[in-house]
């Protein structure tokens, strides 16, 4: 189900998985669209909904912006943490008014949205809406490894994201990219996230790209998405079963 349905169609006693894609609008180098993370979050969320069936899920419209200050500059529209927090809390409170048991899943792709994990825990505790973030960082890393797209340090707008965009929106990116665009800054011994937090992507890259976009392979990009959707389905099903089991015991 999605928001094209009329309100009475959402009545029912079964717990629904409410899927909320959380995107971002930020620079993705000279070749990828600035809504890349939004597109991928929506793609994952839509596939997750289909994997369960429309009667068990409600797919919400995506939040197009989030915490992207590490990419501040041309192409980026970022929200403060407090703004994103207020938005998510408001949505959770609205869902409570539906008087329908819910598992709220925040589907995220943007690597700078670490705060979503904290907010999900906070919403679960304070709004009485069971909330979690998927895919997990570990699940994404595992899918990246299994898809074998690149051996480069692929942080932003690199082979992985180009592969996905080539696979699902081929009209938005060239079929092949010049090898010269490959860029992996020498930051050792500093860690990637610390560098992005302190300096931002434009300060440590030539054009916003951190990785090897010339190694992109759309077939592998599709494999990566399929692996993540499978992992997300398994995680969501396990969460739903656990939440329902505890509800039957009167613990939730």
N, C-alpha and C positions, 0 to 999 in steps of 0.2 A: 504494500500500500504506500501511497505517497500523498502529498497535500492536494492532489487533484480530486481526492475523494471528498464526499460530503461528510459533515460532522457525525451524523448518526451511524455511519459505517464503522466508526471506531469503537462503538460499544461492544463490550465482551468481557468475559471473566478471565480469559487466558492472558498470561503475561506476554506483552509484546516487546520485541527488541526494537528500540528506537535508535536509528542510525543517523548520526549527525556528522557529516564531513566538515572538517575544519581545514580550510585552505590558507593560502597566503598570497599576497601580491608583492613580488620582489624581483629585483634584477636576476636574470639567469644568463648572464654573459651576452655575447653578440648574436647568438643564433636561436636561443630558446625564448618562448613567450614569457612575459612576466607573470602570467597566471599558471605556470607549469605546476606548482604545488597544489593549487586549487583543482586543476584538471585531474591530477593523479589521485587526490583524496576522493573526488567524486567518482572516479573510475573504480577505485577499491570499494567504496561504499555501495555503489550500484551493483557490483558483482557480488558483494556480501549479501545484499537484499535478495538477489536472485537465487543464491545458494540455499536460502532458507524457505523461500516462498512468500508471496505477498500477504498471506493471512497471518503470518507469524511476525512480520516486520513492518515498520513504518520508516520510510526513508524521508528525511527532512531536507529542505534546501540547505545548501552549504553556507557556512560562514566564510566569506571570501577573503577576510583579512585576519591577521593574527600578529604574533610577536616576532617581528622581522628586523629589529633595529641593528642587528649585525650586518645587514645589507643596506643600511641607510645611504641614500643618494638617488641618482636617476633610476627610475623604474620601480622604486619601493614605496609601498604605503603600509605603515606599521601601526599597530595598536599598542597602547600601554598595557601592562599586565593587569592593572586595575580595571581597564575597560573591558578586556576579554573576560575577566572574572565576573564582572557585573552582568555581562551579556549571558554567560553560561548559567549563572545563578538564576537570572530572570527566566530563562527558558526552562530550567528544572522546576521552578515554582509554577510556571504555567502548565507543565505536564502533570504536576500533582493535582491541579484543578480538573483534569480529565477524569479523575476517579477511576483510573485504569492501572493495573500493575505493570510496571515498566522496568526494563533494563536499558539504560542509556549508554550507548557506545559512541565515543568520540573517535572518529576515523581521521587520523592525522598522517601527513607525509612530511611536512616541514620539519627539518632537523632542529630548528631553533625553538620549538614549542615544548621544551622540557617541562615548563610550568603546567602543562595540561595534566600531568600525572598528579601533581599536588592539588590542582583544582578538582580533579575527579574524586580524590579522597575526601576533600572538603565538602563537595556537594553530596556525596554519599552520607557523610556524617551529619550535615546540618540541614539538608533539604529532604532527607528520607527518600531519595531517588537513587537506586543502585546505579553507579556510574563507573565506567572504566575506559581506558584509552587503548585502542588497537590500531595497527599492529604494534607490538612491543618493539623496542630497540633491538632486542636479541633476535626476534623473528625476522626483522628487516635484514639484519646482518647475516643471518643464516641463508635467507633467500638470495642475497647478493652473492654470497659465496657459492651457492649451488648453481646459480645461473651462469657463473663463469664469464661474466661480461668483460671484466678488465682486472688486471693485476695492479693497476695504478692506485695511488691514494686518491680515491674518487670522492670528493667532499661536496662539490656544488657545481651544477651545470656541466657535469662530466659525462662519461660514457653511459652510466646507468640511466640518468634522466634523458639524455638524447635518445638512447635505445627505446625507452618507453614512448616518448613523443613520436619517434619514427614509426613505431608499431601501431599506434592508435590515432595519431593525427599527422600523417606523413606530409600533408600539405603545409605544415607549420615550420618545418626544418629541412635543410638540404639533405639529399641522400648521402652525400659524403662531405666530410669537413677536412680542412687542411691540417696536416700534422703539426704545423707551427702553432696551432692553438693549444696544444698540450702544455699544461703548466702545473707544476707541483712545487710550491715555494719551499725553500729550505728554512724550516722553523725550529729544527731540533736544538735543544731538548724540550722546547715548549710544546704543549699539547694543542691540538686543533681548536677545541672549544674555547680554551683560554685565550688563544690568539683572536678568534672571532669576537669574543666578549670584549677584549681590551682595545682592539684596533678596527675590526670590521673587515669584510671581504674586499672592499675596494682598496684598502690600504696594503694588503698583502698579495693581491693578484694583479695581473696586467689589465684585465677587462671584466673581472667578476667571475671568471672560470677557474675552478680548482679541480683538476683532474685531466682525463684523457678523452675528450669527446670524439676525437677522430677514431677511436676504437669501438664506437657504437655499433650495435647489431640489433636490428628490430626484432628478429626472431628470438633472440635471447631476452630482449625487453619484454616480450609477451610471456615467455617462460617465467620471468621474475614476477610478473603480476599474478600469474596463475598460482605460483608457489605461495605468494603472500595471501591470496584469497583463500586458498586451502587452509593455511595456518590460521587465518582470522576466523574462518568458519569453525574450526575445531576449538579455538579459544572461546569464541562466543557461545558455542553449544555447551561447553563445560561450565562457563559462567552462569548461563541460564539454568542449567540443571542444578547447580549448587544453590543459586538464589531461590529457586522453587522448592528445593528440598528443605532449606532452612525456613522458608515461609510455612510449609506444612507442619513443621515442628513448633511453629509459633515463635521462632527466634527472630524472624525478620518481618 
